[in-house]
């Protein structure tokens, strides 16, 4: 999830664990702890794209990280804060650390929660930014902060925020199930044979859903809103995996395929090959658009090494997409 949401979650968890004893400092340290796992993004400054992607939401988003580093941070804070309870501080960091990847596991990217085991949890029930999750949570947290440390209302407001946000997460599984059934029924009604069906929410909402459908030689992409009245339309994108040729055996390409869970197409433009990660869809709802959210140019350096470089995004595309999504969300 986005940084603001993780800060809010960490602060609320800190308040729940230690707020009655130390007040706003529990929120402060909980908020800090809620952002620490995302420091793995710094890897992009020190390594290549594929390696950075494989590190993202890896060790720092695991149970192991929470267990190992919570007592370390707890000990450090207990050394200089007036409240010297090592166990209390350790619990603040542990619960802030562990709830961070649990929340991220609901997104499309998911987390390697059981690192070092190669198991990625990705429920794909919520987008990385969802105001319906974040805003009520933030409101109740602000209400809690305004109360005295020992106030009963402070506890109630913070608890309501945690319950409301968690309930919404549970509800997203029901929304996903509803959307999945609609895509499945549409494929059956249109006599489309397929190998796999994958669904996810569109940006910033859980009303409009997207689907990736794997067939033998192509992927079908489609959208469905709960307000739709017309049949679902599937747009076909050829896999073109054969364009990789010998590159299919390259270690970086294999890593990339594993990261994208096999959901990718290869396109060719001006003799250059591009790797398109389908898990995050397109930057346009226009039929047969080739403007993928995550598109990587395959480059061979002077030493013969294969590199993947992410294509830069145009901010105007993002604004245009949000406008298109709002229109599409209201039904076809």
C-alpha positions, 0 to 999 in steps of 0.5 A, spaced: 500 500 500 501 507 499 506 510 504 500 514 507 496 508 509 502 504 512 503 510 516 496 510 518 496 503 520 503 503 523 500 509 528 494 505 529 497 499 531 502 503 536 496 506 539 493 499 540 499 496 543 502 502 548 498 508 547 495 508 554 502 508 557 505 513 553 500 517 549 502 520 542 509 517 542 506 510 541 503 513 534 509 516 532 514 510 533 508 506 530 508 510 524 515 510 523 515 502 524 510 502 519 514 505 513 521 501 515 519 495 511 518 499 504 526 501 505 527 496 500 526 500 494 532 503 496 535 497 492 533 500 485 539 505 486 544 500 487 542 494 483 539 493 476 532 493 475 530 485 475 534 484 482 531 490 485 524 488 483 526 481 486 528 484 492 522 489 493 517 486 498 522 480 500 525 480 506 523 486 509 516 484 508 517 477 511 515 474 518 522 473 519 524 480 519 519 482 524 521 477 529 529 479 528 528 486 528 523 488 532 527 487 538 533 490 536 529 497 534 525 496 541 532 495 545 534 502 541 528 506 543 528 503 550 535 506 551 534 513 550 526 514 551 523 515 558 519 509 558 524 504 558 520 497 557 524 493 552 518 488 551 513 494 550 517 497 545 519 491 541 511 489 541 510 496 538 515 495 532 513 487 531 506 489 530 507 495 526 512 490 522 508 484 521 501 488 519 505 492 514 506 486 509 499 483 511 496 489 508 500 489 502 499 481 501 492 484 499 495 488 493 497 485 486 504 485 487 503 481 494 509 480 499 514 474 500 511 473 507 514 467 508 521 469 505 526 465 504 521 460 501 519 462 494 512 463 496 508 470 494 502 472 497 498 476 493 490 476 494 489 482 489 483 484 492 485 492 493 489 497 489 495 500 492 491 506 493 484 506 496 481 512 499 475 507 501 480 504 506 485 509 508 480 515 509 475 512 514 482 509 518 485 516 518 479 520 520 478 515 526 486 516 528 485 523 528 479 523 533 483 518 537 489 523 537 485 529 540 483 525 546 487 524 552 492 519 553 487 515 558 481 517 555 476 511 554 474 515 547 481 515 545 481 507 545 474 507 542 476 511 536 482 507 534 479 501 535 473 503 530 478 505 525 482 498 526 475 494 525 472 499 519 479 498 515 479 491 517 472 489 515 473 493 508 479 488 507 474 482 508 469 485 504 474 486 498 474 478 498 467 478 496 467 483 491 473 479 488 468 473 488 463 477 485 467 480 479 470 473 478 464 470 477 462 475 472 468 474 468 467 466 468 460 467 466 462 471 460 467 467 458 462 461 458 457 465 454 462 467 449 465 460 448 472 462 449 476 456 452 482 459 456 487 456 461 487 461 467 483 467 469 486 472 474 482 478 477 484 485 480 481 491 482 482 497 478 486 503 481 483 507 487 476 503 487 473 496 488 467 497 484 471 496 477 475 490 476 480 487 471 481 481 468 487 477 465 485 471 461 490 466 459 489 462 452 494 458 448 497 463 444 494 470 447 492 473 453 485 477 453 484 483 457 477 485 460 474 490 465 467 489 469 464 494 473 458 492 478 454 498 474 455 494 467 449 493 463 452 490 457 456 484 456 463 484 458 468 485 452 475 481 451 481 484 448 486 480 445 494 481 446 498 475 442 503 473 447 509 473 442 513 469 447 517 466 441 520 473 439 525 472 445 528 466 441 535 464 445 533 470 450 528 465 453 534 462 457 537 468 459 537 468 467 534 475 467 529 474 463 527 468 467 527 472 473 523 477 470 518 471 468 518 469 475 516 476 478 511 477 473 508 470 474 508 468 467 503 474 465 507 477 460 507 479 452 513 481 448 512 486 443 517 489 438 518 496 435 524 499 431 528 492 432 527 493 440 524 488 444 519 490 450 517 486 456 510 487 458 508 485 465 500 484 464 499 484 472 498 491 472 494 492 466 494 498 461 495 506 462 489 506 457 482 503 456 482 504 449 481 497 445 488 494 443 492 499 447 499 497 447 501 502 453 502 497 459 503 500 466 510 496 466 513 496 460 521 494 460 526 495 454 530 489 453 537 491 452 544 488 451 550 491 453 557 491 451 559 485 455 553 481 452 549 482 459 542 482 458 538 488 462 531 490 462 530 498 463 523 500 465 520 505 460 518 512 463 511 513 464 508 520 461 504 523 467 499 525 462 497 518 461 496 517 468 491 523 469 487 521 462 487 514 465 483 516 472 478 520 467 477 514 463 476 509 469 471 514 473 467 514 466 468 506 466 466 505 473 459 508 472 458 502 467 458 500 460 
